[in-house]
Amino acid sequence: MLSRLTPPPRPTPSTLRPQFMTQSTLRLGAFFYATGHHIAGWRHPSSEADGGINLERYVGWAQKAEAAKFDLVFLEDGTGIRDSNLRSSERTARSTHFEPVTLLSALAAVTSRIGLVATTSTSFNEPYNVARRFASLDHLSGGRAGWNLVTSTTDAEAANFGTGGIAQHADRYARAEEFVDVVLGLWNTWDDDAVVIDRESGQFSKPDGFRPLNHRGTHFEVRGPLNISRTPQGQPVLVQAGSSGPGKDLAARTAEIVFTANQTLDEAVDFYRDLKGRMAGFGRAPDDLKVMPGLFPVVGRSEAEARAKFEALQDLIDPVVGLALLERMVGGFDLSGYDPDGPVPDLPEANGAKSRQRLMFDLARREGLSLRQLYLRIAGARGHSQIVGTPAQIADEMETRFRAGGADGFNIMPATLPGGLDDFIELVLPELRRRGLFRQDYEGRTLRGHLGSRPPAGFGAAAPRPAG
């Protein structure tokens, strides 16, 4: 976990690794997580503790992010309360929150430029419903919708759908591969010019402007066509969060944004090169996918102020909540019987989020952390990069990773909402703009226009319309 209080070396031409890099400015997402990303954020006075179930709060946060010219708002989701939260439900604010597509549909009405990305699982949904839901959001928002594709990872989620447990990792990804093909195919069952609405002739749409999909596969049989026409972006932007081998292959084939977690600069560069290097095999250009790792910043006007802000949050962590968070990060294993001040135990490979479990173990072993130290370390960023420092120090870290070829941008994870978001906008964004690393204003009107990416082709008779 990066908790940098001294600036890294400024990148120089001799240290840059520009392979696959063409853009000159960062892409930024605003990752809204109920009351903030720190596990105890809801207890801090800089948070709005009812944020997860208060539309007015989300409206305010989204409008602030849009005024600051963020590329997108990002919302995570799960299909149930994690079992670990049941033991500590009186201590955590993350057990109650809106369904994200519903929420983003409301935010579409009060914003006009910022992208709107929601998480929806392929494990406990059907492709037709997902395709229709996100096509609707793209129409409602004027071309700003994105779907963050995930596979569900916990038995607690599976228990809500009568499946008897979460499917094996390989089976979940096999379903996800076919799922995304069906969704892309459904989005492409309508031509761009299919709807004509000619009252005089009585023709609403061209008879050959849309067609059935007639998909028959291992997991799904879907006739189609979709019952909503071509969207303003041609199709919503696809986002993917998996970092395992199958996850990277799926992203290289289909995604336009990848949300990932890397601890070190070398890990970030290796991941970036590996992922973008896979794209040619799917007939895609590297710049059509943006790698946007999570970044948890705690910013102060001085190092001492930043450290004090961070320690104030750490002091609010309930040990039960901290351990429950760690249990989820290592694959759902019960850690309550282990000495919290002892080493992290050797555990079997998880069937859930394999890459996140591996990240936790690598971090603990590299730094010799106990269970308690590990949950304290991840209480804010959950394995993503964590930077505690001044605006210049945070900008240094972002610039280093960007120019070294380890990221195209970042998904900003405020510790508290709105306090952490306000700090980043007020203190860090001016420094990034001073360095020419972030836009002064929007140039496009759609999410794909902000990103400068292209969707994967070849999933239907109609090719996606150009980005705008």
Secondary structure as UniProt FT lines:
FT   HELIX           13..15
FT   TURN            19..20
FT   STRAND          27..32
FT   TURN            34..35
FT   TURN            39..40
FT   HELIX           41..43
FT   TURN            45..46
FT   TURN            49..50
FT   HELIX           51..53
FT   HELIX           55..67
FT   TURN            68..69
FT   STRAND          72..75
FT   HELIX           83..86
FT   TURN            87..91
FT   TURN            94..95
FT   HELIX           100..108
FT   TURN            109..110
FT   STRAND          115..121
FT   HELIX           127..141
FT   STRAND          145..150
FT   HELIX           155..158
FT   TURN            159..162
FT   HELIX           169..187
FT   TURN            188..189
FT   TURN            192..193
FT   STRAND          195..198
FT   TURN            199..202
FT   STRAND          203..205
FT   TURN            207..208
FT   STRAND          215..216
FT   STRAND          221..222
FT   TURN            232..233
FT   STRAND          237..240
FT   HELIX           245..254
FT   STRAND          257..258
FT   HELIX           265..277
FT   HELIX           279..282
FT   HELIX           286..288
FT   STRAND          290..291
FT   STRAND          294..299
FT   HELIX           303..314
FT   TURN            315..316
FT   HELIX           319..329
FT   TURN            330..331
FT   TURN            336..337
FT   TURN            340..341
FT   HELIX           354..367
FT   HELIX           371..378
FT   TURN            379..383
FT   STRAND          385..389
FT   HELIX           391..403
FT   TURN            404..405
FT   STRAND          409..412
FT   HELIX           419..423
FT   HELIX           424..428
FT   HELIX           429..434
FT   TURN            435..436
FT   HELIX           447..451
//
